[in-house]
């Protein structure tokens, strides 16, 4: 099991703290666009891109989702 290491950066040239901030911002963006009434096609696509970016950030951070 991979453990979260905020100082790792996964060889990306970015400090782990930066990756953590990006992760938090992506999560907040998903939360902000959440709607109980459903989504337009455009918003559904945008949320899909956010989820993909979030997964990739987690992979760079070494976090198991």
TAGIBEL-V207744 format. One record per residue. PHI is phi in whole degrees, -180 to 180 (* if undefined). PSI is psi as a letter, one per 40 degrees, with the letter a starting at -180 (999 if undefined). Layout:
BEGIN
PHI | PSI
PHI | PSI
END
This chain:
BEGIN
* | h
-85 | h
-101 | i
-71 | h
-128 | h
-65 | e
-101 | e
-78 | d
75 | e
52 | f
69 | e
-89 | e
88 | e
-104 | h
-67 | i
-56 | d
-64 | d
-65 | d
-63 | d
-64 | d
-66 | d
-62 | d
-58 | d
-63 | d
-67 | d
-64 | d
-63 | d
-65 | d
-64 | d
-64 | d
-62 | d
-68 | d
-98 | e
-69 | h
-142 | h
-74 | e
-94 | e
97 | a
-133 | i
-73 | i
-59 | d
-63 | d
-69 | d
-61 | d
-67 | d
-62 | d
-65 | d
-63 | d
-63 | d
-63 | d
-63 | d
-64 | d
-63 | d
-64 | d
-62 | d
-66 | d
-65 | d
-61 | d
-64 | d
-63 | d
-78 | e
81 | f
-94 | h
-89 | h
-84 | 999
END
